Amino acid sequence: MLAFARREPSAVLFGAQLAGVLLYPFMEGSDVGRALFSIFGIAVLGLVVLAVRSSPALNWVAWLLGAPATVLLLIQAVTRDDTLQPWSSAFEAVLYFYAAGALIAYMLADHEITRDELWAVGATFTLVAWAFAYAYTVIQAVEPHSFTAAVDQRGDRSWIELLFLSFTTLTSTGLSDVIPVRAFARSVVMVEQLAGLAYVAVLVSRLVGLTVTRGMRSD
């Protein structure tokens, strides 16, 4: 398993994030669940750093961002207190954005598509979705009631609600019943919409370009 993780870190990261989507609902609502949530977050952070190591990005930047986030998540796991969550979320948001950029550079670095680069396509998308969800967590902490929902309209939105908002925004499906109501929150949501469209455009143009190049070489 460790050898596979070193060889194809993007695949492991993508799988862990998809598993997180299914597991997070069961981790909310209890002290033990929140502790497990923090521990799982630490594991994903490690996979993010591992994925960055396989890319042309600077490793020390990933460690510089990942270390304080890991410490804060450990404190949350031990104390079972969510007070530090906005701070850890801020570090995680920046790290995930950086890792997404690193994987994009990794995919564009050569003219051959490896299996790990294919996994990186999905991992990059989920990294961006996670990054914006963490950004929404920080926004909600700085400016309460930035988001509302069909259920408990005045309450704070849970992590899974903000992640759901991020995925529906990034994919432009428009299925979310969680919506931004404050000006700055709406601005960040608009930026995510543009990011989702830009990512698809870059990915399609990359695949078309490689196909054309391969066709010219075969001729």
N, C-alpha and C positions, 0 to 999 in steps of 0.2 A: 504494500500500500504506500509506504514511504517512497519507494522507487518510482511508483506511478505518479505520486504527487510532485516529485522533483521533475519528472519527465513531461508531465502535462498538468501544470498547476492551474491553468485556466479551467480545465474540465472539473477538477476538484472544487474550485471556488464556485463555479456555476452550479454544481450539484448541491453544495452546502447552502447557497442562497435560495435555491428552489426548496430545499428541505426546510429552511427557515420560514418561508412563506406558509408552509403547512403547519409548522410547529408553534409559531408565535402566538396564534389564538389560544393555545392551551397553556401558555406561559403567563398570560395576563390574569390579573385578578387575585393573585395570592402572593404572599411573601416568598414562598419557595419558588414559585413560578418566575418571579422577578429576579431572584438570585440565579436561577437557571438561564434566564434571558441574558444576564450579564456574562455568565460563563460562556454561553454560546456565542455572544458577541466577541469575546476575546479570541475564541477559536477562529471565527471568520476573519478577524483582524490579522491573525497570523497567516491565513491563506491569502489575504490581500497583499501582505508584504512579500510572501513567496511568489505571487504572480508578478509583482513589480520587479523582483529579482531576475525574472526571465526576460524582461523587456529592456530596451535601451535606456530607461529612466535611471535617475540617480537613486541608489539604494538608501543613502543616508537621509534623504528627504522622507522616505517612507518610514524609516525607523524614528525620525524626529517627530513625526506626527502620530505614529502608532504607539510609541512608548507612553506618553501621558494619557492617551485614550485608554490603554490597557490598565494603567494604574487606577484611573477613575472608575473603570468598570469593576475592578477587583474590590475597591472600596464599597461600591454599590452592592456587590455580591455578598460581602461580609456583613455590612450594616443593614442590608435590605432597605435602604433609604434611597429614594429617587431624587433627592435634592440636587445631586451632582449631575443628573442626567443631561441638562442643557449644556454643561461644560464638556462632558464626554461626547455628546452629539456634535458639538462644534468641531472638535478635533476629528471625529469620524467623518463628518461631511467633507472637510478639506482633504483628508486622506483618500476617501473614495473618489472624489473628483480627480485628484492627482493620479490615482491608480487607473481610472478610466482613460485619462489622457495617455498614460504610459502604455496601456494595452492597445490603444489606437495607433500609437507610434510603432508598437511591436508588429501590428498587422500590416502597416504600410512600409515596413522596413525593407522588404525584398519583393521579388517577383514570383516567388513560389509560395503556395498555400500549404502549410503543414496542418496536421490534425489538431494540434494545440491552438493554432490560429483560428481554426473553425470554432473551437470551443470558446475562444476569446471573444468572438462575435456576440455570443449570448452573455458571457460574463461581463463584458463592457456595458451592455444594456442594463443588466441588473445592478451593476455598480452605480450607474448614473441614477437609477430609480432609488436606490438606497441613499445615495448622497443627498438628493433633494428631500427625501423623507426626513433625514437627520436635520437638514436645513429648516424644514417646517417645524420640527421639534423645538429648535432654537427660537424661531420666530414666535411660536406660541408662548414660549417662556418669557420672551422680551415684551411682547404685546399680546396679552391674554385675549381670548375670544377672537383671534384672527381667523378661525375656521369654525364653521357650523356644520350640522348634519341633520338628517331627518329625525334621528333619535337623540334626546337630551341636547337640544339646540344650544343651550348656554354653557354646557360643560366643556372641559378640556377634551380634546380628541386624543384617543389612545394611539399607541405606536402603529398598530395594525391598520387603523383608520387612515393615518397619515401616509403609510406605505401604500395603501389602496388608492388614495388620492394621487400619489406620485406615479404609480403604474398606469392608471387610467389617463393621466395627463400626458405622460411620456409616449403612450401608444396612441393618443388622440382618439380613444374610443368614446370618451364622454359618458361613461357609465357610472361615475362616482356620485354617491349621495352626500359626499363630504365636499364642501365648497369653501373657497376663501371669501371672506367678507370685509377684511381690512385692505386698505390700499396697497401697502407694501407686500402683503401676502399674495394679492392678486398679481402684482408685478413679477414676483418670483415664479408663480405658476405660469405666467406668459413666457418667461425665459425658458422654463422646462418644456413648454410646447414647442418652442423654436429648436431646442436641443434635440428633441425627439425627431422632428422633421429633418434636421441637419444630419443626424446620425444615419438615418435611413438613406438619405441622398448620397452621403459619402460611401456607405457600404455598397449601394447599388453601382455607383460609378466605379468603385474599386473592382468589383467582380466583373463588370463589363470590360473594363480596361485590361484585366488579366486574360479574359477570354479572347479579346482581339489580339493581344500580344502573343498568346499561345497559338492562335490561328496563323498569324504572320510567320511565326517560327516554323510551323509545320509545312508552310508553303515554300 
